[in-house]
């Protein structure tokens, strides 16, 4: 039976989550599988990959063929390197301890790279937050300045309105006074 190491899709629409499985190549994509080797979550940054490296190496040594994406994941986690080192041990080019030492050195280097990427992602998020905060502060400052300007204009308009009201009241008082004087004159004329 031809065995493939491939991804089995899980998760919801738009948020895929994969299982890395060893399955019969004739089985459906999300159907029966022989063994679950790990998980792959591309929704996180960097992508989350958990893999049983020894199990994957065992399947590769037994002739399982990985798909292109599965091969990339196996290479990323070091399963292909471990298989290569195991072949070297079997041929006598390396001892088991040397192979394990090389694999651990490679893993340490890989962990350093992943840690650096996580730090850079965190730094970028912090910078983005800082920029958003600065932009928000600028917008708030503009709003406050516009509000103060509008309040000053409203106060000025109110003062002008009061001044025109006072002038209108004075002119109205003068008109009333003039009208009263005219009425008094007309009454005097009627009386006379």
C-alpha positions, 0 to 999 in steps of 0.5 A, a space after each residue: 500500500 503506497 503511504 503518503 505523509 500529507 496534510 488533513 484540513 480541519 478548522 472553519 472556513 477562512 481559518 484552516 488548521 491542519 493535521 500532518 498524517 501518514 495515510 494511504 494515498 488512495 484515502 480521501 484527503 480528510 478521511 482515514 489515516 494511519 497515524 497522526 504525526 503532528 499539527 500545522 496552524 498557518 493562522 499564527 505568525 510565525 506558523 505553529 508546527 508541532 511534529 513527532 520527528 521520530 515518527 515522521 523519520 520512521 515513516 520516511 524510512 519505511 518509504 512514505 512519500 511526503 507531499 510538497 507542503 508536507 516535505 517543506 514542513 518536515 524539512 523545516 522541523 528537521 525530519 528530513 535532516 534526521 533521516 539523512 543523518 540516520 542513513 549516514 549512521 547506517 552506512 558507517 559514515 557517522 556514529 549515533 552520538 555524532 549524528 545526534 550532536 549535529 541534529 541538536 546543533 541544527 535545532 538550536 540554530 533553528 530555535 534562534 532564528 524562530 526566536 529572532 522572528 518572534 521578537 521582530 514581529 513583537 517589535 513591529 506590533 509595538 511600533 505600530 501601536 506607538 504610531 497609532 497612539 501618536 496619530 490619535 494624539 494628533 487628531 485629539 489635539 486638532 479636535 481640541 484646537 478646533 473646539 477652542 477656536 469654535 468656542 472663541 468664535 461663539 464667545 465673540 459672536 455673543 459679545 457682538 450680539 450683546 453689543 448690537 442688542 444694547 445698541 438696539 435697546 438704546 435706539 428703541 428707547 430713543 424711538 419710544 421716547 420720541 414716540 411718547 413725546 410725539 403722542 404728548 404733542 398730539 394730545 396737547 393739540 387735541 386738548 387745545 
